[in-house]
Amino acid sequence: MTDSTNLLIGLLDYIEQVEKLKRKATYVVPSDPFAAYQTEIKGLPGIQFNLQSEGEDIWLRILRQNEISAPEPDEKLKPWISISKSPYKQPELKTEITILEDKNEVGRDTLENNPNIQRYFKWYLSDLWEPWASAERPRRKAIAFYNKLFTVQQAISIDGIETPLELAWGMGCAVWKKDGSATFINHPLITQTCEILLNPKSLDLEIRPRVVDPRIELDCYADLEIHGVRPLEGFWKNVIESAADRVNPFETSTYEGVLKAAVGHLDPQGRYLTGQLEPTLPATDENLCITDTWVVFARKRSEHIFIKDIQELKKKIASTDSIPAVIASFVKSGATTIEVHEPVHFRGLSSSSSDVGIRDLFFPLPYNEEQVSIIEKLETNDGVVVQGPPGTGKTHTIANVICHFLAQGKRVLVTSKGDTALAVLQEKLPEQIRPLSVSLRNFSLPTGSRSPN
């Protein structure tokens, strides 16, 4: 590798370590706004696991279901019974009822005068209500799970990069209350970021793994100053580089080796718990316990994406033979003298001459000398910083700059903190140029993500 390559990687290493120092380690799976453990959703109706669709993995599909009301009692029993909408609350029998005639009260009747009502009530409970409630309880749990997941999907898809949420599938749930520690660990060891897709026709929800490497969650162990963190990170790196298959929560063989290695590196007295009939987490004690169970949860995206981007950038730099000059300039020694560039002139406000060397200016919108000056500086410099408060015409200026370079056959990439600014800029482009704007894409998503905004 060249000196510039080594310096760039060293700079990115420094930025990565500084960012890690700023982050607060996560010890416990966040329950807000959403978390669902394997044991909570296993066996629920309308939930399907580990599917394939057009060659892509679907780890979970949850069908949109509607509540089913309790069965109606017959006409004789109906006035005597109070039925809740909830399958968890048993119907109640009234001790007396009001007798109505033409909506007017004409008397009252008691349960003592109607001994057959109690017999009808017992039959209704055993033969109608209990079978309905037994089937409806898991359905209501599945519907509640769907509603929570739908809320997360809407927050991610509607708010775009403004929302700090991402969905993660955690494998190898671990629990530990290390002796001397003020807090305990309840967090999966491996996480895979996922996307949630909503079927526009059926309104079913699907969770699919993103096309990015899984992550090993060791921040809390590093925070506890566990000596085995560094060698475990090295082990994980080798696994990722040599793995023939991606991790899959339903194929234990794809990640079991990492879980076993984690127990050995992090706690010599720890244990790896596998093959449970009921995939529950054991009680927390003084020794680490890692299980082969999984959990799906929403977390703050910003806690992971920046470091992931740095790591991906380091890989790109290490694998390339030449680094663009503008990138290499970040680590090159500065010049000892001021470099004076030959001025560039454009026809328009700067000049109306037809002399040799005078270039054409392709600004479709009204412009001034400051905008021409930006183009002149871009011709002879790697970058230009333009600042101004709201309402000073920055979007108007950017639209002119885009059109100028497009007219020269060049490509332009525009990035922004939020999608709104990109949408406003797209509308600012002349109508004839607008079709050349390929898409508004959420570039803060992990590399390889398929979901444009």
N, C-alpha and C positions, 0 to 999 in steps of 0.2 A: 504493500500500500504506500501511497505517496505521503509526503509530510503533511500536505493539506488534509488528506483523508484522516490521518492519525489525529491531527489537531481538532478536526471537526467532531470525531467520535469522542475525543476527550472532553470537548466542550459539552456535548450532549450528555455524557456520563455525569458531568458536574451538575447540569440542570436537572437530570433525573434524581440524583441524590438529594439535591436541595428540595425538590418537590416532595420526595418521600419524607423528609424531615418535617415538612409543613403539614403533612397529613396526619389525621388522628386514626389510630388503629381501630378496626371494627372487631369487637369481641362476640357480639350477639347478632343473630339474624334480625334485621329490622322488621317489626310486625306492621308498621305503618308505612305505606298505605296497604300493603298486601304481602301475605306470606302463607304458603300452604305446604304442610309436610306430607310425605308419602302416606303415612298412616291415616291422615285426615281425608284424603280423597280416593284412596284405594277402594274399589268396589262400588263407587257411586254410579247411578244410572246415567247414561248419556255422555260418559267420559271414556275416551279411547286413547290407548297409549301405543307408542312405537310403531307408527305407520309409515308407509312409503307413498309418495305421490310424484309421478313423473321423475323418478330418480332422486327425489329430495326427501330428507328425513322430516317427519312430523312427530315430535316427541309427545305431543298431547293435542287432542281435538276434543272440544267440549261442545255438545249440541245445545242449541237454544231450546229450552223447554218451558212450558207453561204450567202453572199450578193447576191441580185438579181439585175441585171442590168436594167436600164430604158428601156421601150419598144422602139423598133426600129420604126422610122417614115417610111412612104412609100417612094418609090423611087423619087417621084416628090418633096416631102418636104425635103428629106435627105440632099441635097446640101445646103439648105438655113438655116439649123438649127444647133446650137451649143448646145450639151447636156453634162452636167457635170455628173460625177459619183455620186455626192452627191444628195440625195433627198431633201436637203435644198436649193439648188440653182436651180432656174427655168431656163429652156432652153431659149436661146436667138435667135431672128430671125435676120439674116444678111440683110443688106441693098443692098448688091450686091455680086455676086459670079463670080468666074473665070470659063470660059468655056474651057474645055480641050478636045483635040482630039489626041489620041495616046500619052497621057501624055504630050502633048505640049499645051501651052496656045494659043487659037485662038481668044479669045475675052472675053468680060465681059457682064454680064446681071444684070439689076437692079430690085429691088423689085417693082418699079413703073410700070415696063413693065409686071408684073405677079400678078395681083390683086387676083387671086385665091389662091396664096400661103398663104396670111394672113388668109384666111378662113380655109385652111387646118391646119394652125398652131394653131388657136384657138380651132379647133376640137381636135387636138392632145393633147393640154394642158388639156382640160376639160374632155375628154373621156378616155385618155390613161395615160398621165403623172401624173395628180393629184391623180387618184386612186392608181397608183403605189407608188407615194411618200408618201401618207397617210399610206399605209401598210408598206413601207420600213423604215420610220423614227423610229418607235418603234423597228423594227427588228435590225436596226443599233445600237440602244441603248443597246439592249440585247446582241448583238455581242461584243460591247465595254465592257460591264459588264463581259461577259465570258472571254475576253482576259485579263482583269485585274486580275480576280480571278485565271485564269490559270497561270499567272506569279507568283502569291503568292503560288499556289500549287507546282509549279516547284521549287521555292526557298526553300520551306519547305522539299519536298521529296528528292531533289538532294543534297542539302547542309547538310541535317541531323542536327546534334546538333551544327554544325558550324554556322547555321543561327539563329539569335535571334528572329525570327518571330513566332507568333502563330495567329490563327484566333479566334476571339471572336464574340459571338452574344450577343448584349446588349439589355436589356429590361427595360422599364421604363425610356425613355429618359427625362432628366431633364435640365432645363435652369434656371439660377439665376445670377443676378448681385447684390450681397449683398451690402447694403449701407456701404460705407467705404472701400470696397475691391478694390484692384487695378486690379483685373481680374474677369472674369465671368466664370460660369460653363455651359458647354454644353456636358453632358456625361450621359450615361445610369447608372441607379442605380444598376442593376443586370447584371452580365456577365456570360456567359457559354462558356468555351473553346470548340472549335469544330475541327474536322478534315475534310480535303478536299480529296475526293477520285475521281480518274479519271478512268472512264470505258475504258478499253483498246480496246474494240471493237467499241463502239459508240462514244467514246471520250466525253461523257457527264460528267459534273462535279456534284458531290453531296456533300452537307454539312451535316455532322452528329454531334450531340453532343457527346463529349467524356464522358467516364464513370467516371466522377469526379463530385464532388459537385459544384454547381454554386458559384459565389463569389459576395458579396455585396461591391460596390465601395464607400468607405467612406473616402479615404485618403484626397481628396480635402476639405471635410467638416471638418475633423480633423485639416487640415492645417489652416482653417479659425477659428478654436477654437469654433466650434459649440458645445454647451453643450449637445445636444441630441445624439451625436455620440455613446457614451458608452451604454446608454440604448437601442439604436437601434441595436447595435451589439449583445446585449443579446437577443433581440427579434428575430433577424435573426438566432442566434444559436439554439433557441428553434424551430423555423420553420423548419430548416434543419433536426434536430433530430426527429421531429414528423411528417414530411411531408409524406403523403401516395403516392403522385405522384411527379415526377420530374417537374421542371419548363419547360414550353413550351411556346414559344412566341406567339403561335396561340391559346392558351387556357388561357385567362386572369385570370381565377379563380386560376391558379397555382401560381400566384405571386402578384395578386392585393392587397391582405391583407398587403404585405410588403410595397408596394408603398404608400398605405394610411397611414400606421404607420410611414413611413419616413416623410411624410408631417407634421404629428403631432409632431414628435420628433425634426425635423430640423428647421422648421419655422412655428410658430403658425399662421402666416398670409398667409401661402402658400396654394396652391390648387392642387388637383388631377384632371387632365383633361382626360376624357375617352369618348369613343363612337363617335369620330369624323368621319364624312363622308369622309373627306380627312385627312389622318394621318400625318399632318404637325406639326412642332414645333412652339409654339407661340413666339412672340417677347420677348426678355429678359428684365426683369424689376427688381425692388427692392425686389420682393417677389418670393420665390421658386415656380416653377411650374413643376410638374412631370406628364408626359403623359404615356399612355399605348402603345406608339409606340416603334418600335425596329430599330436597326441599326446593320449591319454586318461590321466588320473592322479588319484590321491586326494591331497587336501591338507587342512591344518587349516582348519576352517570359520571359526573365530574370527578369523582374520587378515583376513577380508574382510567378514563379515556385519555387524559393528557400523557400519563406515563406510557400507556400503550402506544400512543402516536410516536413518542420519542424512541421507543424500542424499535418500532417498525422503520423509522427514519434511519436509525443506525444500521439496520440490516441493509437498507437500500444503498447507503453510502459505502458500506464495506464490500458490496457486490458489484459496484460500478468501476469502470476503468478511468473515467474522466468525470470531474466534478465541474458543473457550470461555474463560470468565472464569478457570477454574482454571489453564489454560495461560498465559493472559496475565499471571497473577499472578507468574510466574517472572521477568518483566522489568519489572514495575511498581514504582515507588518505594513503599517501605513507609510506613505511616501514622505520623504523629508522635505520635499518642496511642493508648492502648490502647482497642480497641473492645470494649465489653461487650455480649454478646448476651443477648437475653431467654431465660431458661431454658425448656427444653421438658420437660414431664413426661409419663410414661407410666403407664398402669394396670399394676399388678404390684407389684414390690418398692418402686418409687419412689412409688406412690400407689395407693389403691383408690377414689379419688374419682370421681364421675360429673360433675364440674363441666365447664363449657364450656372447651375448650382442652386438656383431658386427652386424650392420644392412646392408641390401642390398641397394645399390644406383641405382636408375633407371633413368639414364641420357642417352638418345639416341644420343645426340649431343656431340661433344668434349667439355671438361670442364677443369677447373683449381681449385686450392685450394680455391680461393675466392668463387666460386660457391658452393663448398662443405661446406664451412663455413656458407653460407646462410642457407642451409638445416639444418645444425647442430643447428643454433640459432633458427630456426623456430620450432624445436622439443621441445624447452624448454622455449620459449617466446611467448607472444601473437602477436607480430609483429616485423618486421625487416625493417629498412629503408635502401634502397640501392640507392646511388646517383652516377651520372657519366655524363660527357658531351656526346654529340652525337658521335656515332661511337665507343663507348667503350664496346659494347656487351650486353646492357641491355635487348634488345629483345631476343637475343640468350639465355641469362640466364633465362628469364621468361619462355621461351619455355621448357627448361630443368626442371625447377621447376614444371610446369604444368604436364609434363609427369611423374615426380616422384610421385606426389600425385595421379594422375589418376591410376597409377599402383598399388597403395595401396587401390583402391576402393573409393577414396574420390572425392568430387565435388569441382571444382574451378570456382570462379567468377572473371573475369577480367574486370576492368572498365578503361576508358580513357576519356580524354577531347574531343577527336575527333575520328570519325569512322576510319580514315585512319590508325591510330596506331594499332587498333584492326585487321584491314584487313591484315596489314603487319605481325602481330604476328601470325595470323591464317596460313598464308603462310609459316611461319618459322617452324611450327609444322611438324614432320615427316608425310609423306603421309599416313601411316597406322593409325596415331593418329587423323589426321584431321577430319575424319567423326564424331568423338566424340564431336567436337566443334558444339554445337547445333545451335547457330545463332549469328549474330551480331545484337544486339538490342539497339535502342536509349533509354537509361535509363534516359535521361533528360526530356523525355515526362512525362506529369502528370500521376500519379498512375492510373492504369486501362486502359490506352490507348492500343488500339489493333494494332497500326502501327509499325511493326519492320522496322529497317533500312536495 
